[in-house]
């Protein structure tokens, strides 16, 4: 992965955590996350969003549930994910939030 592609991935992951932190139930589905990522200046495919969510799940930053046949993932922010989104914890592969 190129340095630029790596940067974009790290930023997308942070944005996903921020979106989930702003949701009243700390949950959103992959379709909603795809739409909001576009509003934040990212243009990911739906598959890229799901790939990022699976990566975040591996790092224990989100918990995922398949909705239906797996076409949509439901993501819930974990306590660790909230700490990373707020800058209280650091995970390699997720951009640090600005000051």
Secondary structure as UniProt FT lines:
FT   HELIX           3..22
FT   TURN            24..25
FT   STRAND          27..29
FT   HELIX           30..39
FT   TURN            40..41
FT   HELIX           46..58
FT   TURN            59..60
FT   STRAND          62..67
FT   TURN            68..71
FT   STRAND          72..77
FT   HELIX           79..86
FT   TURN            92..93
//
